[in-house]
Amino acid sequence: MVSSWLGTSFEELWLVVVSTLAMLIAAIAVIRLSGLRSLSKMSSFDFVVTVALGSTVATVAATSTSLWTGALAFATLLAAQWVISQLRQRAGFGAVVDNQPRLLMLGSEFVPQNMMDTRVTRADVIAKLREANVTDLEQVLAVIIETTGDISVLHGEGPLDEALLEGVSRPLPHGGAR
């Protein structure tokens, strides 16, 4: 009676619990073997891998997908991430999988073109400035949207070290970007 009300048998429910716990243990083991970067928030590619890993765990937990299939899919995703991370270190390949950081403010001046290209509003930047405890726009050295989508606020006493803007797309005098 109860099993028809739940739409499944107690045996199937028990299998979901066991599969979920086994997949969780397998996921932890594979992540420990592959290192901390496996769940990092370094790039859009890393984000996609993290979502796919979660989906894999959920699929095994909630469907009849075997634990071996799920563990293999999990390990394959992390192996692909490792290969991509190795290739990213070579010149030019990082541009294929990574977004380029962009300057949203330089000093107290907003960079409208970069804000438009990244779909970041002035209100978004102002909120980040408040979050960073900026009390005056004159304190701002730079605001950058990072490859992860996070917004970094560099503020305080100047000058700004050019090394901090390495690889950041900046506006050119004629309105383009470099």
C-alpha positions in Angstrom: 0.0 0.0 0.0 2.7 2.5 1.0 4.9 1.6 -1.9 2.2 2.3 -4.4 1.5 5.6 -2.7 5.2 6.6 -2.9 5.3 5.4 -6.5 8.3 3.1 -5.8 9.3 0.2 -3.6 11.3 0.4 -0.4 14.0 -1.6 -2.2 14.2 1.1 -4.9 14.4 3.8 -2.3 17.1 2.0 -0.4 19.0 1.6 -3.7 18.9 5.5 -4.2 20.3 6.0 -0.7 23.1 3.4 -1.3 23.9 4.8 -4.8 24.0 8.4 -3.5 26.4 7.5 -0.7 28.6 5.4 -2.9 28.7 8.1 -5.6 29.6 10.7 -3.0 32.4 8.5 -1.7 33.7 7.9 -5.3 33.4 11.6 -6.1 35.4 12.5 -2.9 38.1 9.9 -3.8 38.4 11.1 -7.4 38.6 14.8 -6.4 41.2 14.0 -3.7 43.3 12.2 -6.4 42.9 15.0 -8.9 43.7 17.9 -6.6 42.2 21.1 -5.4 41.8 22.7 -8.8 39.1 20.2 -9.7 36.4 22.3 -8.1 38.1 25.7 -8.4 36.3 28.7 -9.9 39.1 29.7 -12.2 37.3 29.9 -15.5 34.0 29.4 -17.3 35.4 25.9 -18.3 35.9 25.0 -14.7 32.4 26.2 -13.9 31.0 23.9 -16.7 33.0 20.9 -15.4 31.7 21.6 -11.8 28.1 21.7 -13.0 28.6 18.5 -15.1 30.1 16.7 -12.0 27.1 17.6 -9.9 24.8 16.4 -12.7 26.7 13.1 -12.9 26.3 12.6 -9.1 22.6 13.4 -9.3 22.0 11.1 -12.3 23.6 8.2 -10.6 21.7 8.9 -7.4 18.3 9.3 -9.0 18.3 6.9 -11.9 19.3 3.4 -12.6 22.7 4.4 -14.0 25.3 2.1 -12.6 27.9 3.3 -10.0 30.7 2.3 -12.4 29.2 4.3 -15.2 28.8 7.4 -13.0 32.3 7.0 -11.5 33.8 6.6 -15.0 31.9 9.7 -16.2 33.1 11.6 -13.1 36.7 10.6 -13.6 36.5 11.4 -17.4 35.3 14.9 -16.7 38.2 15.5 -14.2 40.7 14.0 -16.6 39.4 16.3 -19.4 39.7 19.3 -17.0 43.3 18.3 -16.2 44.2 18.0 -19.9 42.6 21.4 -20.6 44.5 22.9 -17.7 47.8 21.6 -19.1 46.9 23.0 -22.6 45.9 26.4 -21.1 49.5 26.9 -20.1 50.5 27.0 -23.8 50.3 30.3 -25.6 47.0 30.9 -27.3 45.0 27.9 -26.0 43.8 29.8 -22.9 41.9 32.2 -25.1 39.8 29.3 -26.4 38.5 28.3 -23.0 38.9 31.4 -20.9 37.2 34.7 -20.9 39.5 37.7 -20.8 39.4 40.0 -17.8 38.0 43.4 -18.6 38.5 46.8 -17.1 35.2 48.3 -15.9 36.7 51.4 -14.2 40.0 53.0 -14.4 40.4 55.4 -11.5 37.1 57.1 -10.9 36.1 56.8 -14.6 33.7 54.0 -15.8 34.6 52.2 -19.0 31.1 52.1 -20.8 32.1 49.9 -23.7 33.5 47.1 -21.5 30.5 47.4 -19.2 28.2 47.1 -22.2 30.2 44.1 -23.6 30.1 42.3 -20.3 26.5 43.3 -19.5 27.5 44.8 -16.2 25.5 47.9 -15.1 26.7 50.9 -13.3 24.6 49.8 -10.4 26.4 46.4 -10.3 29.8 48.2 -10.1 28.5 50.6 -7.5 27.3 47.7 -5.4 30.8 46.1 -5.6 32.4 49.3 -4.6 30.2 49.5 -1.5 31.0 45.8 -0.8 34.7 46.7 -1.0 34.2 49.6 1.5 35.0 52.3 -1.0 33.7 55.6 0.4 34.8 57.9 -2.4 35.2 57.2 -6.1 38.6 58.9 -5.9 39.8 55.9 -3.9 39.2 53.6 -6.8 42.3 52.5 -8.8 40.6 50.0 -11.0 37.6 47.7 -11.2 38.0 44.5 -13.2 35.5 41.8 -14.2 37.6 38.6 -13.9 37.6 35.5 -16.0 35.3 33.9 -13.4 32.7 36.7 -13.6 33.8 38.0 -10.2 34.3 41.7 -9.9 37.6 42.9 -8.3 37.9 46.3 -6.8 41.4 47.7 -6.5 41.4 50.8 -4.2 43.4 52.7 -1.8 46.5 54.8 -2.1 48.0 54.8 -5.6 49.8 54.2 -7.8 48.4 51.1 -9.3 51.1 48.5 -10.2 50.8 47.7 -13.9 51.5 44.0 -13.2 48.0 43.9 -11.6 46.5 44.8 -15.0 48.4 42.2 -17.0 46.1 40.5 -19.4 43.2 42.8 -18.7 41.4 44.2 -21.7 41.6 48.0 -21.5 40.1 50.8 -23.6 42.1 52.5 -26.3 41.9 56.3 -26.8 39.7 55.8 -29.9 37.2 53.6 -28.1 38.5 50.1 -29.0 40.1 47.7 -26.6 43.5 46.1 -26.2 
